[in-house]
Structure formats: structure tokens, C-alpha cells
Amino acid sequence: YTVRLAMRWTPNRKREIMNTETQIKNALCGLLSGLFLVAAANAREQVYVAEFTSQRVGKYDAATGAAVDANFITGLADPVDFAVRGNDLFVLDRSANRVRRYDARTGAVINADFAIATRLPGGILFNGNDLFLTQYAGSNVARYDATTGALINPTFISGIAGTSWGIQISGNDLYVAEINSHRVRRYNATTGALINANFISQPDYPFGLNVSGGDLFVASLNGPLGRYDVATGTLIYAITGLNGPVDVEKYGNDLFVVESGANRVRRHDAATGALINANFITVQSAPHGIAIRSDVPPTANAGADFSVNEGQTGVALDGNL
């Protein structure tokens, strides 16, 4: 946003009101900080939904489910998962074996080939300096540099017999959904060493995972969606009667469930699993991945971005917020 703030005075009171450029700048930039806080308070969370067969990513209002732009990103080749980092949206484009990087606010492409996979990637996870990709056809987890997208280790985790998909982390534990073996495996996130091959063994074709606090949510294609204790793997509750749940995202008190077979995103109470809205978001065909971020404008840097212009009748501060 371009900003111009002005203060007017009469000549004989000019120096009594403010007598240095620093004071002027500090006073007006204090007001700018207030404007930023108001903008941040009014920020709206955005939901991104990948449509596998429509080859697109839609953007929706997280409060209402209304479409902001159903064709936010198009021209993809089977998008299945996301990762959000600041203002960047990373889209896992499965059939292209690519992680593509976009501006999360505008949908503009930043890097169409940020990271290159080889065996049909299914899940994406950033953790510090690391980027992890599960590879459906390779039954392994590859490790990349999170900043550059460069491949570090193509088989950081290998030997996943039942094809891998969703991936999440809690502390130093890495959780991987093994679809055809109907289980969630647990690994050491630093070394890739296996901790427990059958950490959770109840899911029927587990796909999407989500970790929030002490909870691990597991979306299984043939249902149900389960909430588990992330430390012990104990089932807390299960949501049944779903039609192809493939991904899940907890945000605040809400649990968003991607129901691929019904072309919709359901909204549940995260604490109890109770249904809030079965048709919170409806899409054209085969939704798959989901991500949520908050649209907050950047902060102002008064020292670098603003200038004081002093005249006979007042003072103005000009710049960008």
C-alpha cells in the first residue's frame, strides 16, 4: 500500500510541536504500526484445495468456504499435496514429478521446477533446512535442500513395501503413511532410521496425515478418519461414513477433511469430530490436497522505506506499507 501521512501547523507553533526529523518520523511511523495491526487483525485465512483430475488449485475463504478463485493455479499435472512457507505455496505436481513454487497471494509462478522427483511423489513436508518428498512408485522418502530444492538423498528412507504417501513430523519423529500395508510408520527425522513399522495399523489405505500439537490425524481412503495420540498411536476418535477421505488439515478449532469421492471439503469440530458443515467447500472433481494460510500484509520498515518532507505549513511522511 502507498501511504502519505501529513501534519499541518501554523508557523509560530511549528517548532513547539516537533523540532526534529526523527521525532516526526517516529510519531508518524507509530501511526503506521497501528494501521498494520488493524490490517493483521482483519487478515483472512485462505484454504487451498488441489483438484487432481481438473489439474488446478482453488483458493477459498476459510471462514465461509466461498471461492476466492477456483482457478487460482491451472495447467498442472495431477496436483496432490501442498506446503506453505510464508508467502510461498509449494505444489506437489505428481505426474510431472515436480514441486512447483508459487506466490501464495497471487498464484504467480516463482519456480516451476523447484524440486525434481522421479517416482510419482505423494506427500511433501518442510522441516527447517530439509524438504521431504514421499514417492508413491518408489516406496521411499527423498530428502532435499529446503532453500534451493537440490536433492540431498534420494533414499533417505527406503524399504516402504506398501507405497508411501502422507508425511508429517512431531519433534524428531517422522510419520509416513504406507497405503497398501494399511499403516503409519514412524522414523527418526534426523537419520531416517525406522522406529516403529506399525505405529498405527488400523487405517484402511491411509493417505493424508496432519500433526497438530499432541494429535496425529489420519485420512484413510476407505475410511474412517482417525485422531490419534501422536506419542502413543492410541485412537482418540474416528469419523465414519466418509466418501474417500484423502487429506486433512486442522486449523484453530476446525478440522477440514477432503472427501474426494464426494467432491467436497467437510468442516468438523477438531476437539470432538462433530460435523459442522458437510459441504463447506464444493469443487468440480476429485479434490486431493489441502493447505491453509493467513493473508497478512508485510510490515512497514520506516527507516528504509519512508522519507520526511518538510514544508512551510506542515510535514508529510511518504512511503510504502
N, C-alpha and C positions, 0 to 999 in steps of 0.2 A: 504494500500500500504506500502511495506517496502521501507524505504528511507535511503540512505547513501550519505552524502554531505561531500566533502573534500576540504581543502585549503592547498596549499603547499608553502613553503618558503625556503630561504637559511638560514643557521644557524645564520649568523651575523645580519640578519634582523628580526629574529623571534620575539624578544620582542618589536621591534619597531612597528610591525604590530598589534599585540594583546598581552596583557600581563596578562590577567585573563581568567579563565574558563568561568565566567559569560559573559564577552564580546563576547567570541567565540560563546557561546550558543545563546545569543541574536541576533547576526548577522546572524547566520545560520538559526535560527528559524524564523527570519524575512523573509528570503527567502522562507521557508516552508509556511508561511502565504500567500505569493504571489502565491505559487503553488496551495494552497487551493482555493483562489479567482478565479483562472483560471478554476479550476475544477467546482466550483459552477456556474460560468458563462456558462460553457458548459453542465450543467445538463439538462437532457431531461425529460419533463413531460411524465408520463405514464398514460394511460387510462385502467381501469379495467372494464370488462364487464361480468356480470353474465348471463349464459345461463341456463334458467330454465329447459328445457327438456333434454339438453345434460349434465346436472349435473356437470358443470365445470365453472371455471373463466378463462377468457383470458386476456392477458396483451398486450397492443398495444401502439405504439408511438403516442403521442398526436399531434405531428406536421404533420405527414404523414398519420396516420391511419394504417401503416404497422404492421403486427403481430410481436410482440416480442416473445410471447409464447402463442399460442392458448389454450394450456393445462397447463396453469400456476398452477392452482389448480384443482384437479379432485376428484372423489369419493364423491361428495356432494349429498344432498337430497333436490333438488329444491331451489337453491340459488336465492334470490330475491333482496337483498339490501346490501349496504356496509357502513362502516365508516372507515376513515383513521385517524390515530393519530401517527404522527411522522413516524417511520419505521414499524408500525404495521397496518395490514389490518384486519378489523373485518368483517366477512362474516355472513350474516343472512341466515341460512340454514333452510328454512321454515318447511319442512315436518319432519325434525329431531328435531324441537323445540329447536334449539341451535344457540348461537352466537359463532362462531369459530374464534380463533385468529391466524394469520399467520404473518410471516416475509414478509413485502411488497416488499422486494428486491429479495428474493429467492423463496418465496412460501412455505417455510418450516413451518410446524405446530408448534405453540407455546403452544396453549391450545385449544384442540378440544371441550371442554365443558366450555368455559369462562363464559357464562351465559345461564341459562336454562329457556326457555319459556314453556308455557303449551297449548296455544290455537292458533297455527299457526301464528307466528309473520310475520308482513309485512313490517315494517319500523324501522329503527334504527337511534338514534341520541345521540351523546355525547355532554354534556354541563357542563364544569367544572368538578365537582365531581360526576355528575349524568350521568347515561345511561338510555335512554328511549327506550322502545320497544312498538310499536303498535301491537295489537293481533287481527288478522282478525276474527277468530272464537269467540273470547271473547268480541269483540267490546269494548275494553278498552286499556288503556296505562299503562304499568307497569314501575316501577322505580327501578333501580339497582345502586349499587356502581360502579363507573366508573373504579376504580382501581382493585377491586377484582372480580367484576361480581356478588357479592352477592345480592340477592333480598332484596329490602327495602320495597316496597309497590306494591303488585300485581295489585291493582286497584287505582293507583294514579289518573287516570281519568277513569270514568266509565259512563255507560249510553249512549254510542255511538250507536245509533239504527241501523245505516246503514253500519256496519263493517268498521274498521279503517285500513289505510294503510300508506301512506307517512306522515312524521313528520319533521318539521323544527322549528327553533327558530329565533327570532329577538328581541334583547333586553330582556325583561322579558315576551314576548309573545310567546306562543307555538301554532303552527298551525298543525292541523291534518286533513288529507283527509278522508272524510266519503263517501265511494264508492257508496253504494246503495241509499243514500239520496242525492247524486249529489251536495255535498257542501264541503267547507272547514271551519272547526270550529276553533275558537280562544280561548285560555285558558291562565290563569296565570301560568307561568312556575315554580313559587315557591310553590304555593298552589294547583294547579290543578283546581282551580275554573274556571267555564265557564265564558267567557267574551262576546262572540257572537257566537251563534249556526249557524248563516247563514252569516258568514263574507264574503264568496264568494259562490254564489248559482248558477252560470251559468254552471259549468263543467258537462260533461256527463260521469259519472263514473271516478272521479278523482283518480289517483294512486300516481304518484311521485310528490314530491314538492322540490323546491330548492329556498333558500333565498340568495340573493346577494345584499349587500347594501340596497337600498330602494326598491328593486324588489322582488316579490314573483312569481316564475314560477310554473305553474300547468300543469302537463301532464295528460290528460284525455283519457281513453281507446278508447272512441268513438269520440275523438277529440272535439274541437281543442286543441292546446297547447296555453295557455294564459300567458301573462306577466301582472302582476297586481301591483298596488302600495301597498307595504307591510303595510302601515299605514292605508289606507282607503279602500282597496279592489277594487279600481277603475281599470277597464281594460285599459291597455295601448296599447297592440296589441294582435292579435291572429294569429297563424299559422294554416292554414287549409289544407285539402287534405292529412292528415296523415293516416297511416295504423296501428292503435293500438299503439299510443304513451303511454308508461308506466313509463318512468323516464326521468329526465332532469338534466343537470349539466352545470352551467355557469363557464367558466374559462377564465380569461382575457377578450378579446373581442369576444370570441366564445361561442356559445350555442350548446351543444351536446344533441341530442334528441334520445332516444332509441325507435325505431319503431319496436315493437315486431312482428307485422303481416308481416313485410317485411324482417325480419332477418337482420337488419342493424342499424347503428348509423348514424344519419344525423348531418351535421355541418351547423350552421346558424350564421349569424351576430347577436350578442346579442342585439345591440342597435336598429336595425331595424326589425329583424326577417327574413331578406332576406336569401335565401338559398345559401350556399357556395358549399356544396358537399352532394348530396343525398345519396351517398354510401361511406361515409368516412371510415366506418368500416363495413365489412360484416361478419356474423357469420353463424354457422351451423343451429341453430334452437332456436327460442323463447328467444331472449335476454330480460333481465329484468332490473337489477340494473346497475348503472354506478358510478364510482368514479375516481378521478384524483389526482395524487400526483407527486411531483418533486423528482427525484433521485439525491440527493445531498450527496456527501461523508461526513463523520464525520470530525469535526475539529481536528487539532492536539493539543495535550496538551504537550508542550515542557518540562515543569517542571517535569512531571511524567513519560513521555514515552520515553524520549531521554537521551542519555549519550554522553559525550565528551571523545574521545580517542586521547591523545596527543602523538606524536612521534617525532623523530629527524628531520623529513623532513616536517611535517605538522600536521594538526589536522583534525579529522573527527567527524561528528555527526551522530549517528546511531539511528534508531527507527522506529516507525510505524505511518503512517498518515491514 
